[in-house]
Amino acid sequence: MNRLTIVGPPLALVLFLLAGALPTPARAHAFPLRSEPRVGWTVATAPTSVKIWFDGALESAFSTITVYNAAKQRVDKGNSHLDPSDPTILEVDLLPLPPGSYRVYWSVLSTDTHVTSGDFSFTIQARSP
């Protein structure tokens, strides 16, 4: 009998079991990579929208951004949506904003069904006279 015939099936089984026991990278939770305006930045010109880039694709129906001013009044247009050409970018349009501090709240559902949320602030600088 051929030695490969005797060793082959048991060896294949051992390799299969070992491969299943090794850790593999898992896609879980979508986390922000960057935003515009950037986290904590002071900008000279009021943005017309807020965009957040995530490290994984998002489910549009369950992913939102809201923006509030220092008086806790909502200042976005309520139209959070994914970029049509990239499901990792979530954005919302803003009302015209005066100088001041703003807080962005986001909550997303990744396509692997994990929910993450967070917030950050940015400031619009008052113009010098």
C-alpha positions as CSV (number, residue, x, y, z in Angstrom):
1,M,0.0,0.0,0.0
2,N,1.2,3.4,-0.8
3,R,2.5,5.4,2.2
4,L,0.6,8.5,1.0
5,T,-2.6,6.6,1.1
6,I,-2.1,5.7,4.7
7,V,-0.9,9.1,5.9
8,G,-2.9,11.3,3.6
9,P,-6.4,11.2,5.1
10,P,-5.4,11.4,8.8
11,L,-2.9,14.2,8.0
12,A,-5.6,16.1,6.1
13,L,-8.0,15.8,9.1
14,V,-5.4,17.1,11.5
15,L,-4.6,20.1,9.2
16,F,-8.3,20.8,8.8
17,L,-8.8,20.7,12.6
18,L,-5.8,22.9,13.2
19,A,-6.9,25.5,10.7
20,G,-10.3,25.8,12.5
21,A,-8.5,26.3,15.8
22,L,-6.3,29.2,14.6
23,P,-7.5,32.8,15.3
24,T,-8.8,34.6,12.2
25,P,-9.5,38.3,11.8
26,A,-13.2,39.1,12.3
27,R,-15.0,42.0,10.8
28,A,-16.9,43.6,13.6
29,H,-18.2,47.0,14.5
30,A,-17.7,50.0,12.1
31,F,-15.5,52.7,13.5
32,P,-14.8,56.1,12.2
33,L,-11.6,56.7,10.3
34,R,-12.0,60.5,9.8
35,S,-14.5,63.2,9.5
36,E,-15.2,66.5,7.9
37,P,-15.1,68.8,9.7
38,R,-12.4,67.0,11.7
39,V,-12.8,66.0,15.3
40,G,-12.1,68.9,17.7
41,W,-11.2,71.3,14.9
42,T,-12.0,75.0,14.7
43,V,-12.9,76.1,11.2
44,A,-13.1,79.6,9.7
45,T,-16.0,78.8,7.4
46,A,-19.3,77.1,8.4
47,P,-19.5,73.7,6.8
48,T,-22.6,72.8,4.7
49,S,-22.5,69.2,5.7
50,V,-20.8,66.7,8.1
51,K,-19.2,63.5,6.6
52,I,-17.8,60.6,8.5
53,W,-15.7,57.9,6.8
54,F,-16.0,54.4,8.5
55,D,-13.8,51.3,8.2
56,G,-16.6,49.2,7.0
57,A,-19.9,49.3,5.0
58,L,-23.0,50.6,6.8
59,E,-26.7,49.8,6.6
60,S,-28.4,53.0,5.5
61,A,-31.7,52.5,7.2
62,F,-30.0,52.3,10.7
63,S,-27.2,54.8,10.4
64,T,-27.6,58.4,11.4
65,I,-25.8,61.6,12.1
66,T,-27.3,64.5,14.1
67,V,-25.7,67.9,14.9
68,Y,-26.6,70.2,17.8
69,N,-25.4,73.7,18.8
70,A,-24.4,74.7,22.3
71,A,-28.0,75.4,23.2
72,K,-28.8,71.8,22.3
73,Q,-30.9,72.8,19.3
74,R,-30.7,70.5,16.3
75,V,-29.0,72.2,13.4
76,D,-28.8,69.5,10.7
77,K,-31.4,69.0,8.0
78,G,-32.5,65.6,9.2
79,N,-31.3,63.9,6.0
80,S,-28.6,61.5,7.1
81,H,-27.6,59.2,4.3
82,L,-24.9,57.1,2.9
83,D,-22.8,58.4,0.0
84,P,-24.4,56.7,-3.1
85,S,-20.9,55.8,-4.4
86,D,-19.4,54.6,-1.1
87,P,-21.4,52.8,1.7
88,T,-18.6,53.6,4.2
89,I,-19.4,57.3,4.1
90,L,-22.2,58.7,6.2
91,E,-23.2,62.3,5.8
92,V,-25.9,64.9,6.8
93,D,-26.5,68.4,5.4
94,L,-26.5,71.4,7.8
95,L,-28.6,74.5,8.1
96,P,-26.6,77.8,7.8
97,L,-24.5,77.9,11.0
98,P,-23.3,80.9,12.9
99,P,-20.0,80.9,14.8
100,G,-20.1,78.7,17.9
101,S,-19.6,75.2,19.2
102,Y,-21.3,72.2,17.7
103,R,-21.6,68.5,18.7
104,V,-22.0,65.7,16.2
105,Y,-23.7,62.4,17.3
106,W,-23.5,59.3,15.2
107,S,-24.9,55.9,15.4
108,V,-24.3,53.2,12.8
109,L,-25.2,49.6,12.0
110,S,-22.5,47.8,10.1
111,T,-23.4,45.3,7.4
112,D,-22.2,42.6,9.8
113,T,-25.0,43.7,12.2
114,H,-22.9,45.4,14.9
115,V,-24.0,48.8,16.3
116,T,-21.5,51.5,17.3
117,S,-22.1,55.1,18.2
118,G,-20.1,58.1,19.3
119,D,-19.9,61.9,19.2
120,F,-17.4,64.7,18.6
121,S,-17.3,68.4,18.5
122,F,-16.1,71.2,16.2
123,T,-16.2,75.0,16.4
124,I,-16.9,77.7,13.9
125,Q,-14.6,80.6,14.6
126,A,-16.1,84.1,14.9
127,R,-14.9,86.5,12.1
128,S,-12.6,89.2,13.2
129,P,-14.0,92.8,12.6
